[in-house]
Amino acid sequence: MRKKPKDISFKNVIGNNLNILKMIFKFSPMAFPTYLAVALIRVCGYFISGTYILNYVVSSFEVNKRFEELLIGIVILVIGAKFFTFFETMMNSLFSPHFNAKIEKGVKRALFEKSRDVELSCYENPQFYDKYVKAAENILDDLMSIMMNIINFFASVLSLVLYGAFLFTIDPVFIIFAFVPLLTTFVRRISSNLSYKHGVEDKIMNRRRHYAQRVFYMGEFAKEVRLTDAKNFMLKYYDEACEGRIDIVRKYGKAEVSCSIFLDSFVDVILNPLALIYAAYRTFVTGDMSIAECVVIINSIGSITNSLTSFLNQFQTARTHAMFVNDYNTFMNYDIGIKSGEKHPTPTTLELKNISFSYEGSDKKVLNNVSITVRPGEKIALVGHNGAGKSTLVKLILRLYDPTEGEISLDGDNIKQLKLKEYRDMFATVFQDCKPVALSVKENVVMGPASDIDDEKVIEALKKADVYEKICTLPEGINTPLTKEFYEHGAVFSGGESQKLSLAHAFYKNSPFIVLDEPTSAMDPIAEYKMYERMAQASENKGVIFISHRLSSAVVADRIYMLENDEVIESGSHRELMMLDGKYADMFRKQAENYIEGGNE
């Protein structure tokens, strides 16, 4: 059952909106004052063109002002009003795109940097990930809406002052009519809460709908959609999301419409007609109000009540925005669990002592009392069946997670005491599911600052990874862009080629440790064996930790750790483990028989 959203206090409404303004000032200092100036000028223009000119014309008629004099006054007033309109158009056309781009850049960069720092477990927590997605998808629109809402708040205040002062000079009683909409505050509060709840639930359904859409138009799902029943499942998923949106409208629609009808009717059907009747009575019955004043009242009373209504709406909108911005604040203010230490790391012996680990929310241990040592220049292989904990162990070594029990140390220092970025920079990593990004070949190899790119070193790394011949066939060599995301001539690599490119990055990066998590799963056994041999030669004096589901590749390792049921059950060199004749030897012989049988078919 979904929890009912907590109401937000007035203090939090003000605080959230002010924090957003500070953020906008940080990324684009001139955006808020420029937009505010435009809005205030717009109000002045509307007041002049909609009320003051009308009053000027009618009152001139009553006092029999000469036509030439009237014409000159009208021309001056119209030119003044149009100047305000021209200024607004110019500012919106010239500066709005510039301001919006700067704000989006700053906000999204801050969001991306934060997302890089939060621990990996956050992405496996549906509630936390939901807040991240909502923050990433909606924050720019929410920011701009909040800023414009605050600006419109000030514009409404100016409008109230201009029209209120004008009406007050005619008859102070009309101010009462203008401020009666304050009585609708309670209904507006209900409407705001309904809008927030509707928006939250609708966004959830929208994300589901958009995911189904992505499956149909993204290339990585193209084969599954055509060769399996994924199409039918996704269509069902899409239909359910669309039906869910309809159900949400049914759930909140009647109440939202009722609030809207009441608020509109209160002003248009009750309040404004009463003000007009009073103005007509003062003009035609008592005779103490001129026709010009009556016309201005008829023209202006709606404007001032609309300004006050807008004023109230903007405050309720500020409450709604404040609740949505909580998602962004929750993410940005998240207290990162994996914190950096202060010590500079020393690339020597890496030691895992009695490591145990359980994923958040689970009591089941994925690793139990595991101890492993990796010395400089040593090649370590982690082997075992799927689910034995090999990849989790690698994530602990890279400090993507912290162990539940035990300690990981480098040169005797607990890695929690070391500077996190410097520690992670000591590892060149290649994962099984690696994918090139939409950059050039050499940028994918380097994956670092442009100042660090050395073309000769890139070519050497590509040769070590046995993919340089493929690169030579590309139209622009190492400068060829990868994927067709941005360029029609972009190269598309197979799974094995992508893994070799990722290996080239590991060879290029001058790191004391290399971590390979089944990096050759898309290669045939012979290519994989050659790759590990080449890797062993190229990584002399480096500590290497690799996972391979084919035990033939583990032969090149100095020491092998066999994991089963979350524990290390055997360790030693290939020869030692074959002589032990245990689980490793049995698995190795079975795989060897499969290769022999496959070769004889």
C-alpha positions as CSV (number, residue, x, y, z in Angstrom):
1,M,0.0,0.0,0.0
2,R,1.4,3.4,-1.0
3,K,2.1,5.7,1.9
4,K,0.1,8.9,2.0
5,P,2.5,11.8,1.2
6,K,3.2,14.0,4.2
7,D,2.0,17.5,4.0
8,I,4.8,20.1,3.7
9,S,5.1,22.9,6.2
10,F,5.1,26.6,5.2
11,K,8.8,26.8,6.4
12,N,9.8,24.0,4.1
13,V,7.9,25.5,1.2
14,I,9.8,28.8,1.6
15,G,13.1,26.9,2.2
16,N,12.9,24.6,-0.8
17,N,11.9,27.5,-3.1
18,L,14.7,29.7,-1.8
19,N,17.3,26.9,-2.2
20,I,16.2,26.5,-5.8
21,L,16.7,30.2,-6.4
22,K,20.2,30.0,-4.9
23,M,20.9,27.1,-7.3
24,I,19.7,29.1,-10.3
25,F,21.8,32.2,-9.2
26,K,24.8,29.9,-8.9
27,F,24.5,28.5,-12.5
28,S,23.1,31.6,-14.2
29,P,23.3,34.8,-12.0
30,M,21.4,37.0,-14.5
31,A,18.5,34.6,-15.2
32,F,16.2,35.5,-12.3
33,P,16.6,39.3,-12.4
34,T,16.2,39.3,-16.2
35,Y,13.0,37.2,-16.1
36,L,11.7,39.2,-13.2
37,A,12.3,42.5,-15.0
38,V,10.5,41.1,-18.1
39,A,7.5,40.0,-16.0
40,L,7.2,43.3,-14.2
41,I,7.4,45.2,-17.4
42,R,4.7,43.0,-18.9
43,V,2.4,43.8,-16.0
44,C,3.0,47.5,-16.5
45,G,2.3,47.1,-20.3
46,Y,-0.9,45.3,-19.7
47,F,-2.0,47.9,-17.1
48,I,-1.3,50.8,-19.5
49,S,-2.9,49.1,-22.6
50,G,-5.8,47.5,-20.8
51,T,-6.9,50.0,-18.2
52,Y,-5.1,53.3,-18.3
53,I,-5.7,54.0,-22.0
54,L,-9.4,53.1,-21.6
55,N,-9.8,55.4,-18.7
56,Y,-8.0,58.2,-20.6
57,V,-10.2,57.8,-23.7
58,V,-13.6,57.7,-21.8
59,S,-12.6,60.5,-19.4
60,S,-11.4,62.7,-22.3
61,F,-14.8,62.1,-23.9
62,E,-16.6,63.3,-20.8
63,V,-14.6,66.5,-20.5
64,N,-14.8,67.2,-24.3
65,K,-11.1,67.1,-24.8
66,R,-10.0,68.1,-28.4
67,F,-9.5,65.1,-30.7
68,E,-5.9,66.1,-31.7
69,E,-4.9,66.2,-28.0
70,L,-6.7,62.9,-27.4
71,L,-4.9,61.3,-30.4
72,I,-1.5,62.5,-29.3
73,G,-2.1,61.0,-25.8
74,I,-3.3,57.7,-27.2
75,V,-0.3,57.4,-29.6
76,I,2.1,58.1,-26.7
77,L,0.4,55.5,-24.4
78,V,0.2,52.9,-27.2
79,I,3.9,53.3,-28.1
80,G,4.8,53.0,-24.4
81,A,2.7,49.8,-24.0
82,K,4.2,48.3,-27.2
83,F,7.7,49.2,-26.0
84,F,7.1,46.9,-23.0
85,T,5.9,44.2,-25.4
86,F,8.9,44.6,-27.7
87,F,11.2,44.5,-24.7
88,E,9.6,41.2,-23.4
89,T,9.8,39.6,-26.9
90,M,13.5,40.6,-27.3
91,M,14.5,39.3,-23.9
92,N,12.7,36.0,-24.3
93,S,14.1,35.4,-27.8
94,L,17.7,36.4,-27.1
95,F,18.4,35.5,-23.5
96,S,16.0,32.7,-22.5
97,P,17.7,29.9,-24.4
98,H,21.1,31.0,-23.1
99,F,19.9,31.1,-19.5
100,N,18.1,27.8,-19.7
101,A,21.1,26.0,-21.3
102,K,23.4,27.3,-18.5
103,I,21.0,26.2,-15.8
104,E,20.4,22.8,-17.3
105,K,24.2,22.3,-17.7
106,G,24.9,23.2,-14.1
107,V,22.0,21.2,-12.5
108,K,22.6,18.1,-14.6
109,R,26.4,18.1,-14.0
110,A,25.8,18.4,-10.3
111,L,23.3,15.5,-10.5
112,F,25.7,13.3,-12.6
113,E,28.6,14.0,-10.3
114,K,26.5,13.0,-7.3
115,S,25.3,9.9,-9.1
116,R,28.9,8.8,-9.7
117,D,29.7,9.2,-6.0
118,V,26.8,7.3,-4.4
119,E,27.5,3.6,-3.7
120,L,26.5,0.9,-6.2
121,S,23.9,-0.5,-3.8
122,C,21.8,2.7,-4.3
123,Y,21.1,1.6,-7.9
124,E,19.9,-1.7,-6.6
125,N,17.4,0.0,-4.2
126,P,14.2,0.5,-6.1
127,Q,13.0,3.4,-3.9
128,F,16.3,5.3,-4.0
129,Y,16.7,4.6,-7.8
130,D,13.2,5.9,-8.3
131,K,14.1,9.2,-6.7
132,Y,17.2,9.5,-8.8
133,V,15.3,8.9,-12.0
134,K,12.6,11.4,-11.0
135,A,15.3,13.9,-10.1
136,A,17.1,13.4,-13.4
137,E,14.0,13.5,-15.6
138,N,12.1,16.4,-14.0
139,I,14.6,18.7,-12.2
140,L,15.1,21.2,-15.1
141,D,11.4,21.6,-15.7
142,D,10.8,21.8,-12.0
143,L,13.5,24.4,-11.5
144,M,12.2,26.6,-14.3
145,S,8.6,26.2,-13.1
146,I,9.7,27.2,-9.6
147,M,11.6,30.2,-10.8
148,M,8.8,31.4,-13.1
149,N,6.3,30.8,-10.3
150,I,8.3,33.0,-7.9
151,I,8.6,35.6,-10.7
152,N,4.8,35.5,-11.4
153,F,4.3,35.8,-7.7
154,F,6.1,39.2,-7.7
155,A,4.2,40.1,-10.9
156,S,0.9,39.4,-9.2
157,V,1.9,41.6,-6.3
158,L,2.8,44.5,-8.7
159,S,-0.5,43.9,-10.5
160,L,-2.4,44.0,-7.2
161,V,-0.7,47.3,-6.3
162,L,-1.4,49.0,-9.6
163,Y,-5.0,47.9,-10.0
164,G,-5.7,48.2,-6.2
165,A,-4.4,51.7,-6.0
166,F,-6.3,52.7,-9.1
167,L,-9.6,51.2,-7.8
168,F,-9.0,52.7,-4.3
169,T,-8.9,56.2,-5.8
170,I,-12.3,55.5,-7.3
171,D,-14.0,53.7,-4.4
172,P,-12.3,51.8,-1.5
173,V,-15.2,49.4,-1.4
174,F,-14.0,47.7,-4.5
175,I,-10.9,46.5,-2.6
176,I,-13.2,44.3,-0.6
177,F,-14.4,42.6,-3.8
178,A,-10.8,42.1,-4.9
179,F,-9.7,40.4,-1.7
180,V,-12.7,38.1,-1.2
181,P,-10.9,35.3,-3.1
182,L,-8.7,34.8,0.0
183,L,-11.7,32.8,1.3
184,T,-10.9,30.1,-1.2
185,T,-7.5,29.3,0.3
186,F,-8.7,26.0,1.9
187,V,-10.0,24.7,-1.4
188,R,-6.8,25.7,-3.2
189,R,-4.8,23.8,-0.6
190,I,-6.9,20.7,-1.4
191,S,-6.4,21.2,-5.1
192,S,-2.6,21.5,-4.6
193,N,-2.4,18.2,-2.7
194,L,-4.5,16.5,-5.3
195,S,-2.2,17.8,-8.1
196,Y,0.9,16.5,-6.2
197,K,-0.5,13.0,-5.7
198,H,-1.8,12.8,-9.2
199,G,1.6,13.9,-10.6
200,V,3.6,11.4,-8.4
201,E,1.5,8.5,-9.5
202,D,1.4,9.6,-13.1
203,K,5.2,9.9,-13.3
204,I,5.5,6.3,-12.2
205,M,3.2,5.1,-15.0
206,N,5.0,7.3,-17.5
207,R,8.4,5.8,-16.7
208,R,7.0,2.3,-17.3
209,R,5.4,3.5,-20.5
210,H,8.7,5.1,-21.7
211,Y,10.7,1.9,-20.8
212,A,8.4,-0.2,-23.1
213,Q,8.9,2.4,-25.8
214,R,12.7,2.2,-25.5
215,V,12.6,-1.5,-25.9
216,F,11.0,-1.1,-29.3
217,Y,13.3,1.6,-30.7
218,M,16.7,0.8,-29.1
219,G,19.0,-1.3,-31.2
220,E,20.3,-3.4,-28.3
221,F,16.8,-5.0,-27.9
222,A,16.1,-5.4,-31.7
223,K,17.0,-9.1,-31.9
224,E,15.0,-10.1,-28.8
225,V,11.9,-8.2,-30.0
226,R,12.0,-10.0,-33.4
227,L,13.0,-13.5,-32.2
228,T,11.1,-13.9,-28.9
229,D,7.8,-13.0,-27.4
230,A,9.4,-9.9,-25.8
231,K,7.1,-7.8,-28.1
232,N,4.0,-9.2,-26.6
233,F,5.2,-8.8,-23.0
234,M,6.3,-5.2,-23.7
235,L,3.0,-4.4,-25.4
236,K,1.2,-5.8,-22.4
237,Y,3.5,-3.7,-20.1
238,Y,2.8,-0.6,-22.3
239,D,-1.0,-1.2,-22.2
240,E,-1.0,-1.7,-18.5
241,A,0.9,1.6,-18.0
242,C,-1.5,3.5,-20.3
243,E,-4.5,2.0,-18.5
244,G,-2.8,2.9,-15.2
245,R,-2.7,6.5,-16.3
246,I,-6.4,6.4,-17.1
247,D,-7.1,4.9,-13.7
248,I,-5.2,7.7,-12.1
249,V,-7.3,10.2,-14.0
250,R,-10.5,8.4,-12.8
251,K,-9.1,8.4,-9.2
252,Y,-8.3,12.1,-9.0
253,G,-10.2,13.7,-11.9
254,K,-13.6,14.2,-10.3
255,A,-12.1,15.9,-7.2
256,E,-9.8,18.0,-9.3
257,V,-12.6,19.1,-11.6
258,S,-14.8,19.9,-8.6
259,C,-12.2,22.1,-7.0
260,S,-11.5,23.9,-10.4
261,I,-15.2,24.5,-11.0
262,F,-15.7,25.9,-7.5
263,L,-12.7,28.2,-7.8
264,D,-13.6,29.5,-11.3
265,S,-17.3,29.8,-10.5
266,F,-16.7,31.7,-7.2
267,V,-14.9,34.5,-9.0
268,D,-16.7,34.5,-12.4
269,V,-20.2,33.7,-11.4
270,I,-20.5,35.3,-7.9
271,L,-17.7,37.8,-7.2
272,N,-17.3,39.7,-10.5
273,P,-21.1,40.1,-11.2
274,L,-21.6,41.5,-7.7
275,A,-18.8,44.1,-8.2
276,L,-20.3,45.0,-11.6
277,I,-23.8,45.4,-10.1
278,Y,-22.4,47.7,-7.4
279,A,-20.6,49.8,-10.0
280,A,-23.7,50.1,-12.1
281,Y,-25.7,51.1,-9.0
282,R,-23.2,53.9,-8.1
283,T,-23.3,55.2,-11.7
284,F,-27.0,55.0,-12.7
285,V,-28.8,55.1,-9.3
286,T,-26.8,57.3,-6.9
287,G,-25.0,59.1,-9.7
288,D,-21.8,59.6,-7.7
289,M,-19.6,57.7,-10.1
290,S,-18.8,58.8,-13.6
291,I,-19.3,56.7,-16.7
292,A,-15.5,56.6,-17.2
293,E,-15.0,55.3,-13.7
294,C,-17.8,52.7,-14.2
295,V,-16.2,51.5,-17.5
296,V,-12.8,51.3,-15.8
297,I,-14.3,49.3,-12.8
298,I,-16.0,46.9,-15.2
299,N,-12.7,46.5,-17.1
300,S,-10.4,46.3,-14.0
301,I,-12.3,44.4,-11.4
302,G,-11.7,41.1,-13.2
303,S,-8.0,42.0,-13.6
304,I,-7.5,42.6,-9.9
305,T,-9.4,39.5,-8.8
306,N,-7.5,37.4,-11.3
307,S,-4.2,38.9,-9.9
308,L,-5.2,37.9,-6.4
309,T,-6.3,34.5,-7.6
310,S,-3.0,34.1,-9.4
311,F,-1.2,35.2,-6.3
312,L,-3.0,32.4,-4.3
313,N,-2.4,29.8,-7.1
314,Q,1.2,30.6,-7.2
315,F,1.6,30.0,-3.5
316,Q,-0.2,26.6,-3.8
317,T,2.0,25.8,-6.8
318,A,5.0,26.7,-4.7
319,R,3.9,24.0,-2.2
320,T,3.5,21.4,-5.0
321,H,6.9,22.3,-6.4
322,A,8.5,22.1,-3.0
323,M,7.2,18.5,-2.6
324,F,8.5,17.5,-6.0
325,V,11.9,19.1,-5.4
326,N,12.2,16.9,-2.3
327,D,13.1,14.1,-4.7
328,Y,16.1,16.1,-6.0
329,N,17.1,17.2,-2.5
330,T,16.9,13.6,-1.2
331,F,19.3,12.5,-3.8
332,M,21.7,15.5,-3.7
333,N,21.7,15.5,0.2
334,Y,22.2,11.7,0.4
335,D,24.9,10.8,2.9
336,I,27.3,8.7,0.8
337,G,28.1,5.5,2.6
338,I,31.4,4.8,0.9
339,K,33.5,7.8,2.0
340,S,37.0,8.7,1.0
341,G,39.8,8.4,3.5
342,E,42.7,10.8,3.8
343,K,45.8,8.6,3.1
344,H,47.5,8.4,-0.3
345,P,47.6,4.7,-1.4
346,T,50.8,2.8,-2.0
347,P,50.6,0.2,-4.8
348,T,52.0,-2.9,-2.9
349,T,50.3,-6.0,-1.5
350,L,46.5,-6.1,-1.6
351,E,45.1,-8.4,1.1
352,L,41.5,-9.5,1.9
353,K,41.2,-10.8,5.5
354,N,38.2,-12.9,6.5
355,I,35.8,-11.0,4.2
356,S,32.1,-11.6,4.5
357,F,29.4,-9.7,2.6
358,S,25.6,-9.5,2.5
359,Y,23.6,-7.3,0.2
360,E,21.5,-4.6,1.8
361,G,18.1,-6.0,3.0
362,S,19.3,-9.6,2.9
363,D,20.6,-11.8,5.7
364,K,22.1,-14.3,3.3
365,K,25.9,-14.1,2.9
366,V,27.2,-13.8,-0.6
367,L,30.7,-14.2,0.6
368,N,31.7,-15.9,3.9
369,N,35.2,-15.6,5.6
370,V,37.1,-15.2,2.3
371,S,40.9,-14.4,2.5
372,I,42.9,-13.6,-0.6
373,T,46.3,-12.0,-1.1
374,V,47.5,-10.2,-4.3
375,R,51.2,-9.3,-4.5
376,P,52.8,-7.1,-7.1
377,G,53.4,-8.9,-10.4
378,E,51.1,-11.8,-9.3
379,K,48.3,-13.2,-11.5
380,I,45.3,-14.3,-9.5
381,A,42.4,-16.3,-11.0
382,L,38.9,-16.5,-9.3
383,V,37.0,-19.5,-10.6
384,G,33.8,-21.3,-9.7
385,H,30.2,-21.8,-10.7
386,N,27.8,-18.9,-11.4
387,G,26.6,-17.3,-8.2
388,A,29.7,-18.3,-6.2
389,G,30.4,-14.7,-5.4
390,K,33.3,-14.0,-7.8
391,S,32.0,-10.8,-9.2
392,T,30.9,-9.5,-5.8
393,L,34.5,-10.1,-4.6
394,V,35.8,-7.9,-7.4
395,K,33.3,-5.2,-6.5
396,L,34.6,-5.3,-2.9
397,I,38.2,-5.0,-4.1
398,L,37.2,-2.0,-6.2
399,R,35.4,-0.6,-3.2
400,L,32.1,-0.4,-5.0
401,Y,30.8,-2.0,-1.8
402,D,32.3,-2.2,1.6
403,P,32.5,-5.7,3.3
404,T,30.0,-6.5,6.0
405,E,32.7,-8.2,8.0
406,G,36.5,-8.4,7.7
407,E,39.0,-6.0,6.2
408,I,40.6,-5.2,2.8
409,S,44.1,-3.6,3.2
410,L,46.7,-2.2,0.9
411,D,50.2,-2.1,2.2
412,G,48.7,-2.7,5.7
413,D,46.3,0.2,5.5
414,N,42.6,-0.5,5.5
415,I,41.3,0.8,2.1
416,K,38.7,2.8,4.0
417,Q,41.5,5.1,5.2
418,L,42.7,5.7,1.6
419,K,41.7,8.5,-0.8
420,L,38.9,6.9,-2.8
421,K,39.6,8.2,-6.2
422,E,43.4,7.6,-5.9
423,Y,42.7,4.1,-4.7
424,R,40.3,3.3,-7.6
425,D,42.7,4.9,-10.1
426,M,45.2,2.1,-9.2
427,F,42.9,-0.4,-11.0
428,A,42.4,-0.9,-14.7
429,T,39.1,-2.8,-15.0
430,V,37.4,-4.8,-17.7
431,F,33.9,-6.2,-17.2
432,Q,32.0,-8.9,-19.0
433,D,29.2,-6.5,-20.1
434,C,31.5,-3.8,-21.4
435,K,30.1,-1.5,-24.1
436,P,31.9,1.2,-26.0
437,V,30.5,4.7,-25.6
438,A,29.8,7.1,-28.5
439,L,33.3,8.5,-28.7
440,S,36.2,7.8,-31.0
441,V,38.2,4.6,-30.7
442,K,41.2,6.2,-29.1
443,E,39.0,8.1,-26.6
444,N,37.4,4.7,-25.6
445,V,40.9,3.4,-25.1
446,V,42.2,6.3,-23.1
447,M,39.0,7.2,-21.1
448,G,40.8,10.1,-19.5
449,P,41.6,13.8,-20.1
450,A,42.4,14.9,-23.6
451,S,45.9,16.0,-22.5
452,D,46.7,12.3,-21.6
453,I,46.0,11.0,-25.1
454,D,49.1,9.5,-26.8
455,D,48.3,8.1,-30.2
456,E,51.4,5.8,-30.3
457,K,50.5,4.4,-26.9
458,V,46.9,3.9,-28.0
459,I,48.0,1.9,-31.1
460,E,50.4,-0.2,-28.9
461,A,47.5,-1.0,-26.5
462,L,45.2,-2.0,-29.4
463,K,47.9,-4.3,-30.7
464,K,48.3,-6.0,-27.3
465,A,44.5,-6.5,-27.2
466,D,44.6,-8.1,-30.7
467,V,42.1,-5.6,-32.2
468,Y,44.4,-3.2,-34.1
469,E,43.9,-5.0,-37.4
470,K,40.2,-4.4,-37.0
471,I,40.8,-0.7,-36.3
472,C,43.0,-0.3,-39.4
473,T,39.9,-1.3,-41.6
474,L,37.9,1.6,-40.2
475,P,37.6,4.8,-42.3
476,E,39.3,7.1,-39.8
477,G,41.4,4.5,-37.9
478,I,41.7,5.3,-34.2
479,N,39.7,8.5,-34.8
480,T,36.7,6.6,-36.0
481,P,33.6,7.3,-33.8
482,L,31.9,4.2,-32.3
483,T,28.2,3.4,-32.4
484,K,25.8,5.2,-34.7
485,E,24.4,7.3,-31.9
486,F,25.7,10.6,-33.5
487,Y,27.4,9.6,-36.8
488,E,26.1,7.5,-39.6
489,H,29.6,6.3,-40.4
490,G,30.2,5.2,-36.7
491,A,31.6,1.7,-36.3
492,V,29.6,-1.0,-34.6
493,F,31.6,-3.6,-32.7
494,S,30.7,-7.2,-32.0
495,G,30.7,-8.4,-28.4
496,G,34.2,-9.9,-28.7
497,E,35.6,-6.7,-30.4
498,S,34.1,-4.6,-27.6
499,Q,35.8,-6.7,-25.0
500,K,39.1,-6.4,-26.8
501,L,38.7,-2.6,-27.0
502,S,38.0,-2.6,-23.2
503,L,41.2,-4.7,-22.7
504,A,43.1,-2.2,-24.7
505,H,42.0,0.4,-22.2
506,A,43.4,-1.8,-19.4
507,F,46.7,-2.1,-21.3
508,Y,46.8,1.7,-21.9
509,K,46.2,2.6,-18.3
510,N,49.4,2.5,-16.4
511,S,47.9,1.0,-13.2
512,P,49.5,-1.3,-10.7
513,F,46.5,-3.6,-10.7
514,I,44.3,-5.0,-13.5
515,V,40.9,-6.5,-12.7
516,L,39.2,-8.6,-15.4
517,D,35.7,-9.8,-14.7
518,E,35.1,-12.4,-17.4
519,P,36.4,-10.0,-20.1
520,T,36.6,-12.6,-22.8
521,S,33.2,-14.3,-22.5
522,A,32.4,-13.4,-26.1
523,M,35.6,-15.0,-27.5
524,D,36.2,-18.6,-28.4
525,P,38.3,-20.7,-26.1
526,I,41.5,-20.4,-28.2
527,A,41.2,-16.7,-28.6
528,E,40.5,-16.4,-24.9
529,Y,43.6,-18.5,-24.0
530,K,45.8,-16.4,-26.3
531,M,44.4,-13.2,-24.8
532,Y,45.3,-14.3,-21.3
533,E,48.8,-15.3,-22.3
534,R,49.2,-11.9,-24.0
535,M,47.8,-10.2,-20.9
536,A,50.2,-12.1,-18.6
537,Q,53.1,-10.9,-20.7
538,A,51.9,-7.3,-21.0
539,S,51.1,-6.9,-17.3
540,E,54.5,-7.8,-16.0
541,N,55.1,-6.4,-12.5
542,K,51.3,-5.7,-12.2
543,G,48.9,-7.5,-9.9
544,V,46.2,-9.1,-12.0
545,I,42.9,-10.4,-10.7
546,F,40.7,-12.2,-13.3
547,I,37.5,-14.2,-13.4
548,S,37.0,-16.7,-16.1
549,H,34.3,-19.2,-16.6
550,R,36.7,-21.3,-18.7
551,L,39.3,-23.0,-16.5
552,S,41.7,-23.4,-19.4
553,S,42.4,-19.7,-19.0
554,A,43.3,-20.1,-15.3
555,V,46.4,-22.1,-16.3
556,V,48.4,-18.8,-16.8
557,A,47.6,-17.7,-13.2
558,D,50.2,-17.9,-10.4
559,R,47.5,-18.8,-7.9
560,I,43.9,-19.9,-8.3
561,Y,41.0,-19.5,-5.8
562,M,38.1,-21.8,-6.3
563,L,34.8,-20.4,-4.8
564,E,31.8,-22.5,-3.9
565,N,28.9,-21.8,-1.6
566,D,30.3,-18.3,-0.9
567,E,33.6,-19.6,0.4
568,V,37.1,-20.3,-0.9
569,I,37.2,-24.1,-1.0
570,E,40.6,-24.6,-2.8
571,S,43.6,-22.4,-3.6
572,G,46.9,-22.9,-5.3
573,S,48.6,-23.1,-8.7
574,H,47.0,-25.0,-11.5
575,R,49.4,-27.8,-11.0
576,E,48.9,-27.9,-7.3
577,L,45.1,-28.0,-7.7
578,M,45.3,-30.8,-10.3
579,M,47.4,-32.8,-8.0
580,L,44.9,-32.2,-5.2
581,D,42.3,-33.8,-7.4
582,G,39.4,-31.9,-5.8
583,K,36.6,-29.8,-7.2
584,Y,38.8,-27.7,-9.4
585,A,40.5,-30.7,-11.1
586,D,37.1,-32.3,-11.6
587,M,35.6,-29.2,-13.2
588,F,38.8,-28.7,-15.4
589,R,38.6,-32.2,-16.7
590,K,34.9,-31.9,-17.6
591,Q,35.5,-28.7,-19.5
592,A,38.5,-30.2,-21.3
593,E,36.3,-33.2,-22.3
594,N,33.7,-30.9,-23.8
595,Y,36.3,-29.1,-25.8
596,I,37.7,-32.4,-27.1
597,E,34.2,-33.7,-28.0
598,G,33.3,-30.5,-29.7
599,G,36.5,-30.7,-31.7
600,N,35.8,-34.2,-32.9
601,E,32.2,-33.5,-34.1
